[in-house]
Amino acid sequence: MILGGELPGIRDLVEILILATLFYYIMLFFRGTRAAQILSGLVISLVFLLLVTGFFQLYTLNWLLQKFLVYLTLALIIIFQPEIRRALAELGKQHIFGGTAAERSLVDNLLRAVAILSERKIGALIAVEREIHTRAVQESGVKLDSPVNADLLASIFFPHTPLHDGGVIISGNRIVAAGCIFPLSQDPKLARTLGTRHRAAVGFSEDTDAVVIVVSEETGTISLAYRGRLRQGLDQPRLRRYMEELLVKSRRQISMLDRMKKQIDVSSESLTQTTAEVLEQEQG
């Protein structure tokens, strides 16, 4: 690209568009983390300096900035190695022709873990991330990277274990964090009898599109929160129905292009309407 004060040509505009799009999706990936603000500020500052030094023909400074940008790229790859590795792993899991084996395995393991916890009346709070990132909440707990296993998931909430008081977050069919602090709902319509776990489940589901499962430590009752709505007193068949609706069928209907579109517009209005209809049918 020519930065000597000349007007940009079509090729330059194409390069700018590609770089802007790439930067946008990189920021979407890091959205919800502390690194997002640092990364965005650093990149914007460097681009601004490159444009200024090029426009005023400060060739020495421009050359130094370009060299620094190369080393900065290598440094960012090293710093964000875990996130990049997880993103590549998720990309490798995408199938052209769909496939829901991983999602159904996730549902089965969740149901088994919840059954164990409910039978023993062990309190639990489990959130399954969908399209909206939850990294900000993940940072409030302990980072993990483990396959979703019913026994392992249940053992996290056993009394007197270090992480049993907080919430667990599952992302990409893996347990990514435990002992997390979920935001409490401030909805005045919620029953005053609801405990902290239930309010945390509703609060987290208000801020994201995650599916949050709660097990009461007093009664062993199973509840599910989604989009700020709490469904209580679920048995295994009904819990499976809701989870398959939200974690299997909906994911199967979302193609790669749909996921990119959904990142731009995270309202998910159609999916919320579908889930509301399911809940209405159950209430009826």
N, C-alpha and C positions, 0 to 999 in steps of 0.2 A: 504494500500500500504506500502511496506517495503522500508524505506529510509535509511537503515543502510549501504549503499555502495554496496549491492548485485545487480546483474543485474536484470532488470525488467522482469517478466514473461508475459505470454500471457494475463492473467487477468489484470495485471498492464497496459499493452499497450492498452487494451480495455478501461480501465478507463480513461487513458490519452486522447484517441481519443474522447470519449464521452464528457469529460470536455472541450476539445478544440473546438468541434463542438458547444456545448452549449454556450461557451464564444463568438464564432464567430457570432452566430445569435443574441446574446444579443447586441454585438457591432453594428450589422446591424440595430437593432431596435433603438439604440441611435445615429446612424450615423446622422450627420448634426447638433448636439447640442454641446454646450460647455461641457456638462457632459461626452461626449464620451472620450475626451482626459484625463479627470480626472480619469474616471473609468478604462480606459485601462492602464494608468500609474500605478494606485494603484494595480490593479490585477496582472500585470506583475511583479511589485516589490515584492509583497507578495509571488507569486509562486517562484520567484528566491530565495528569502530568505528561503523559506521552503525547496527547493532542496539543497541549500548550507548547511543549518544547519543539514539536514538529512544525506547528504553525509559525512560531517565531524563529524557526531555523536554528535552534540551539542543538546542533548536531551532536556535540560531545555528550551533553546531558541525555539526549534522546538515546544515544548508543548505550550509555551506562544503564539507563532504565530498561532497555530491551534485554541486556545481559542479566540484570537483576531479576527480570521477569522469568527467565529460564530457570534460574536457581530457585526462585520462589515456587514455581510449579513443582519441582522435585520435592521441595520441603513440604508442600501441601499434601502431596501423595503419601509421604511418610507419616505426616501428622494424622491424616484421616484414613489411614490404612484399614482399621477395623470397619469403618462405614463403607468404604469402597469394596472391601471383600464381601460384606453382607449384601451390598447392592448387586454385585456380580453373581453371587449365589442365587439371589432372587430372580435375576434375569435368566439364569440357567434353568430355573424351575418353570419358566413360562413355556406352555405347549401351544403350538399353532392350532391344533384341533381341540383345544380344551383339555378336559380331564379333571376329575374332582377327587381322585384317590387320596391326595394329601389332605384336602379339606374334610373328607369323611373320616379319615383317621384322626384328625384333630378333634372333630365332634365326638367320636367314640371315646377318646382318651379323656376329654373334658367331662363327659357323662359319667365315666367310671370314677374319676377323681371326685366329682361332686357327690356321687352316691356314697363313697367312702366317708367323706367329710360330713354329709348329712346324717348318715347312720350313727356316727360317733358324736354328733353335735359339736363339731369343731368349726368355729367361725372362719369364713374364707371370703376373699374379694379378688375376682379374676376378671381382667379386661382383655378382650381380643381385639387388637387393632385391625381396622379395615382400610379405609382410604386416607383418612386424615392422620398425619404423623402425631405421635405422642412422646417424642423424645424429651420435651421439657419436663414431663412428669417422670419419665424414666430416670432422669438425672437426680431425682429426689430419693431414689432407692439405690440398690446394689445391682450393677450390671451383670447379667448372665448371658450365656449363649448355649442353650441346651435344647435338645429335641423335646417336644411335649410328650411326657410320659405320665400316665395316670398316677402311679405310685410316687414318682418324684414330685409331681405337682401337689399331691395330697400331703406329702411329708413336709413341704415348706410351711404349711399352716399348723402343724402339730404344736401343741402348747410347749412353751419354754425353748423353742428354737429361735435363733436370732432374727429371722425374717417373718415370723408368723403374724405380727401386728399390722403390717402394711399390705398393699395390694400387689398382685402379680400382673405383669403385662406380657401378652403373647403377640408377637409380630412375625409374619412370614412363617407361621407354623413352628415357631421356636420361642422358648421362654427367654425373653431378653432382659427382664428386670424383675426384682422382687423387693419387698419392703418399701414400696413406693407410697407416697402421700398423695391421695386423690383429693381434688377440691370438693368441698362440701356444697351441696345444693342450698340455695337461699330461697327456694320456692316456698312461699307461705302456704300453699295448698297442700303440702305434704303433711301427713299425719304426724302429730307430735310424739306418737309412740315409736316412730321409726328411730332406730339406733344410728350410730355414727357410720357403720359400714354401709347401711342402706342409703343414707344421705350422700356418702362419698360415691356410691355407685351411680346415683341419679346425677350428682354434680359432674362426674366425669363424662357421663353420656350426654349431658347438656353441651359440654365444650367440644366433644368429638363425635364421630360416628361409630365409636367402639361399642361392642356388645359386652356388657358387664354382668357377671354372674355373682350372686351373693348367697352365702350360706349362713344362716343364723346360728350363733353358738348357744342360744338359749333353747330354741325349739328344733333346730335342724331344718327349718323351712328353707326352701330354695326359691330365689327370686331372680328376675332378669330385668335389667335396665337398658333401655335403648332410646336415644333421642329425648331424654328427659322423662320418659314414661317407665314406671316400675310395675312389673307384673309379679305378684306374689303368690305363694302357695302352689308352686308348679311341681307336678310329678314328672317322672322320667319321660313318658311319652310326649307330654306337652312341651317340656324343655327341649327335647330332641326336635320337635316340630319347629319351634322358634329358631333354634340354632341352625338347622338345615336351611330354613328360609333365608336367614341373614348371612350365613357363612359358606353355604354350598351353592344354592340356586343363584343367589345374587352375584357371586363371584364367577359363576359359569357364564352368566349373561354379559359380563364385562370383558370386552376385548381389549387389546393393547391400546388401540386408539381411543376407546371409551375411557380407559384409565387416565390417559393424558388429558382428555377433555375434562374429566372429573376433578383433576388437580387444579384446573383453572376455575371451575365452578364446583365448589365442594358442598353445595347445598343438598344434593342428592334428593331432590324433591320427589321424583318418581319412586325411588326405593322407600322413602319414608311413607308415602301413600300406600304402597303395597303392604308394608309391615303393619300400618295402622288398620288396614282392612283385615289382616289376619287376626290382630288383637280384637277387633270388633266382632268378628265371627266367633272367637273363643268366648267373649263376654256374653254373646247371644246364646 
